[in-house]
Amino acid sequence: MQRIVAIGMLIVALSACVPAKKYNELVERERICSQELEGYKASALSNEGKAKELETRYEQLKKDVSQLKKDTLQLGTNYRFLQAQYDLVVADNEANERKIDQLRLSGAKETAGYQADLEAKNLELQRKENALKSLESELGAKQRLLEERELRVNELEEAMQRKDDAIKQLKTKVSNALKGFENKGLTVVEKNGKIYVSLEAKLLFASGSTVVETEGKRALVDLAKVLENEKDMEIVVEGHTDTDKLTSASHPKSNWELSVLRATSVVEIMTANSKMNPAQLMAAGRSEFHPVDPKDKAKNRRIEIIISPNLNELFQLIGQ
């Protein structure tokens, strides 16, 4: 904010030398760029948070499935053990009934003792039968929960695989579309689930200029044609400069301003020459503070177009 205020004061100081219309246009453009930069920062923080939350929930689901498998195995063991005990009690009960029949003629007193023993064993048998049913019900519930969790994990893995496959296919399309610019300062790489299209400033702009040159415009139009049908992608256009300070009395007057204005110029060309949805794009300036090679200023002067998948489908699965 202090930087913006300082720029504003400097613009006011020089306004006597700049026509009113041009001055107002520059002020408005500066305001828009600042708003877009704030929006980009907020979006970047939000996406990073979502990605971390997604990874945490995914790992937790895997742990839950592993624990459920262990619980199900133990319940199965307990169930089989109790079933064996139940079978033994049934066999013993049948033997006692046969013995009572044999001893019924030998005396009422002895028969009564066996009858009491039989009733006690019947009560024990009923208790174990109830416990067996309870354990069987719990085992069924655990198995159903395990199946549901495994299904959810499988759906999540499939969605993640679809996202990865879509990124790989899009990277191939982008690389093929821009093959003619590979040795002219343009690279296409995939990392961290995103596609990074990097265009060195020499391909796009004259020194200190924010106007895209003819060959650079052709590369941007080719890229925009590939991306215009990718409705589930979010695209950020970042401007980067080297550490050389600007000395011009007219705009742009700083590397911050130069990086933002160049990113804005790229976005305007891409949207004007394709059917891309402007809501999918964001323009931002990084100035000199994210160099790729501190020893090579030419590589640091660049435009980076970062293409990211929309993670809404994955978060809907997690929410379910």
N, C-alpha and C positions, 0 to 999 in steps of 0.2 A: 504494500500500500504506500509506503514511503517513497518507493521508486516511482510509482505512478504520479504521486503528488509532485515530486521533483520534476518529472517530465512535463507535467502540466504547467508548472511555474516557468520552465524553460520555454515552453510553447508560447505562453503569454508574453514573455520577454521579447520573443522574436516575432510576435504577431504583427508588429509594425511593418516588417519586411515581407509578410506573407499575405496574399489576398484573403479577404474574409471568407470567401467560399471554400478555398482550399484549406484554410485553417480549420474551418468547421468540419470538413470531411475528415481531416487527419485526427481531430479530437474524437469524432464519432467512431472512427476505425480503431483508435486506441482503446476506447471504452468497450467495443465489441470484443476485441482481442483479449482484453482483461477478463471479461465475463466468460469467454470460451475457455481460457486457461483455468479459471476457478472451477468451471464445470468439469473440465478434464481431470483436474486433481481429485475432485469429489468422486467422479466415476471410477478413476483408477483405484482409489482407496476402497470404494465399494466393491469393485470386482476382485481385488486382492482378498478382501475379507470374505466374500462369497466363496472364492476358490479354496481358502483355508478351511472355512466351515464345511464345505463339501467334502474335502479330503478327510476331516475329522469324523464326520458322520459316517462316511464310507468305511473307515477303519473300525468304528464302533460296531457297525452292522456285522462286519466280518467276525469281530470278537464275540458278538452275541450268538451268531450261528455256531461258532466253535464250542461255546459253553453249552448251548442247547444240545449239541451232539453228545457231549460228555454226560449231561443230565439224562438224556434219553437212553444211553448205554447203561448207566447205573440203574435207572428205573427198570430196564429190561432184565437186568441181572436179579434185582430184588423180586420182580414178578415171577421169574422162573423158580427162584428159591422158595417163595411162598406157595407156589403151585405144587412143588414137590412135597412140602410139609402137609398141604391140604390133602394130597393123594394118600399120604401115610396115615393121616387121621381117619380118612374114609375107610381104608383097609382095616385099621384097628377096630373101628366101630362095627364093621361087618363081622369081624371075628368074635367080638364081644356078644353081638346078637346071637350068633350061632352057639356060643358057650352058654348063654342064658337059656336057650332052648334045651340044651343038653342037661342043665342043672335044675331045670324047673321042677323035676320030679324028686330031686334030692333034698329039698327043704325050702320053705318060704323065707327063712332068715337069710340063708346064703344068697338066695335069689334076689332078695331086697338089696343086699350089698352090691351085687353086680348091677342091679337096676340103677342105684344111685350113681355108681361109677359111670354107667352108660350115659345118664343124664348130664353128668359133669362134662363128659367128653363131647356130648352133643352141643353143649353150650360153648365149649372151646372151639368146636368145629364151626359153629355159627359165627363166632367172633373172627376167626381166621378167614371165613368166607367173606364177611363184610370188609375186612381189611384188604382182601384180595380184590374185591370189586372197586374199593376206593383207589387202590394203587393202579388198577387197570384204567380207571377213569383219568387219573392224573397222567398216566403214561400217554393216553390218547390225546389229552390236551397239549402235552409237551410236543408230541409228534406233529400235531396240527400247527403249533406255533413255529416249530422248526421248518416245516414246509413253507409257511408264509414268509418267514425271514429269508429262506433260501431263494424263494421266488423274487422277493424284493431286491436282494443282492444281484441276482441274475439280470433283472431288468435294469438295474443301475449300471452293471458292467456292460450290458448291451448298448445302453445309451452313451456311455463313455466311449465305447468302441466306435459307434456311429459318428460321434464327434471327431475322434481321431482320424477315421477314414475320410470324413468330409474335408478335414484340414489337409490331409495328404493329397487328395484329389485336386483340391483347389490350388495347392502349391504347384502341382504339375501343370495345371492350366495356366497359372500366372507365369511360370518359367517358360513354357512354350510360347506364350504371347509376347514375351519380352526377350526372346532368344537373340534377336538382332541387336540388342543393346548390352549384351553381357560384357564385352570388352571396352565399353564406353563409360564405365563408372557406375554400372547398375548390378546389384546382386540380389538374389532371392534365397532366403534361408528359412528353415522351420525350426523353432526351438520353444520349449515350454508350452507346447500346444498352440502356438501362434505362428503366423507367417510375417516375416519382416522383409519388406521391399525397401532397399536402401539405394538412393540415387545421389551420387556426388553432385555438388553444386555446379561443377563445370559442365554437366550435362543439361542443367536447367537454366542457370542464371549467369548473366555477366557479373563482373566484380561489383559488389555493393548494390546490385539491382534486385528488385522484387518482381520483375517482368520475366515470365518463362520464355526461353528461346524456342525456336521452331522445332528442333529435333527433340528437345525435352518435352514439348507439348505433345508430340506424336507418341512418345512413350507413355505419358500420362493418359492419353485418350485410349491407347491399346489396353492399358491396365483397367481403366474404368469400364470398358466394354466387357471385360471378363467378370468384373465384380457386380455389374448392374443386376444380375439375377440371383445374387447371393443375399437373400432376404434375412438369413439368420446369422449374419456376421456384423460385428461392430468394428469400425475402421477409424483409427486415429492417425492423423497426419502431423508429424513433429518436424519443426524446423530446428537445425543445429548450425552453429557458426564456429569459427576458430577463435583464438584469443586476441586477434588484432582488433584494436579499438577503432571505431569509426570517427572520422574527423569532419564529416560533412555538416554544413550549416543547415541543410534541408533534411527532410525525412527520407530514410530512417536515420536516426541519430545515435542509436545504440544497438548492440548485438541482440539484446532482448527484442527490440522493436523489429529488427531485420529478420530474426528467426520466426516471429509471429506472422509478419506480413508475407514472408515467403510461403509458410504453411497455408495461409489463407488463399494465396494465389493458386496454389496447387489444388485446393479443395474446389475453388471456383471453376477451374478448367475441367476437373473430373465431373462435376455435376452438370456443367453446361454442355458437355459433349457425350452424355450417356443418360440412361434412365435410372441412375442411382438415386436411392431415397436419401435426401439430405439429412434426415433424422438419424441415419446410421453413421454419419461422419462427424469428426471433431477435429478442429485445427488448434494446434498448440505450439508454443515456442519454448525451446530448451536453452537458447543462447549458447554459451561456450562451455557449459558446465557438465556435459555428458560426452566427452571425447571418446572416440573408439581407438585412437592411436595418438598419444601425447606428442609423439615425434613427427607426425605427418599431418600438417594442418589441412592439406587438401582432402584427406579422408574425413576429417572432422566437419568440414563444410558440406553438409548433406541434408537431404530430406529423407525421413524414415516414415514409411507407411506401414502401420501395424494392424494386421487383420486378425481379429479374435472371434471365437465362436460364442454364440449366445448360450448361456448356461441355464436358461429358464427351465428347460425340460428336466435337467438333472435335479434342480431344486424342487420341482413339483413331485418327482419320485421320492425324494427325501422327505418332503412334507407329508406324503401319504403314509 
